[in-house]
């Protein structure tokens, strides 16, 4: 018996799924993982990047099974998942990533930049090496990813969301590199708009993904109007909207989805 005209066959359902590239998805508690979970629930297939060498330099350390566990979780939710290690300090990393994504996942319709180099230092104690590493990862690689995404985008365009921050004092290279990223996103909204591509920067405010100690967690929660810190799921909801057809009219904006922290 032929399927009802309004019924979706498995083949047509697969054809309707879109693919999002989400960077910085190396830890289960992280923002990238939270965003990936929401997109999988919304019917997106996923290309994920991670770089565990960065985690070795951070207080939380490497959780070697997190990528594999997250991949299995997302696949159980119905998503096709490709996980690729990517060292964005290397200028060649984006080309290698996009080539692998094209072969293994096809066209990418959504780009979420949630990777970051973030090592605290101020004006007087930032090294040149640290400054250059922050700009390589947070700024140059993000520009490369945006450009590569636009070159392969389908005829009906796509959407870009880049996570940003308003950190400045005592977090100089991170804050400065994110400020430069904000300007790149504005340029992308104007230059890529004729291709049907929206681009926005999203500031989630303080989200505890394992980098806060107890005192800082309490201090920041007291500053939140709602009395609690944001979660990756809170941020993921805004990202999902900006990637959706309903959210594509929003473009060229710095969106603060921070629970009123910046108010």
HELIX and SHEET records of a PDB file:
HELIX    1   1 UNK A   10  UNK A   16  1                                   7    
HELIX    2   2 UNK A   31  UNK A   41  1                                  11    
HELIX    3   3 UNK A   52  UNK A   56  1                                   5    
HELIX    4   4 UNK A   66  UNK A   76  1                                  11    
HELIX    5   5 UNK A   93  UNK A  105  1                                  13    
HELIX    6   6 UNK A  128  UNK A  134  1                                   7    
HELIX    7   7 UNK A  135  UNK A  140  3                                   6    
HELIX    8   8 UNK A  141  UNK A  152  1                                  12    
HELIX    9   9 UNK A  172  UNK A  192  1                                  21    
HELIX   10  10 UNK A  193  UNK A  195  5                                   3    
HELIX   11  11 UNK A  214  UNK A  223  1                                  10    
HELIX   12  12 UNK A  232  UNK A  243  1                                  12    
HELIX   13  13 UNK A  245  UNK A  247  5                                   3    
SHEET    1   A 7 UNK A  81  UNK A  85  0                                        
SHEET    2   A 7 UNK A  44  UNK A  50  1                                        
SHEET    3   A 7 UNK A  18  UNK A  22  1                                        
SHEET    4   A 7 UNK A 110  UNK A 113  1                                        
SHEET    5   A 7 UNK A 158  UNK A 164  1                                        
SHEET    6   A 7 UNK A 197  UNK A 203  1                                        
SHEET    7   A 7 UNK A 254  UNK A 256  1                                        
END                                                                             
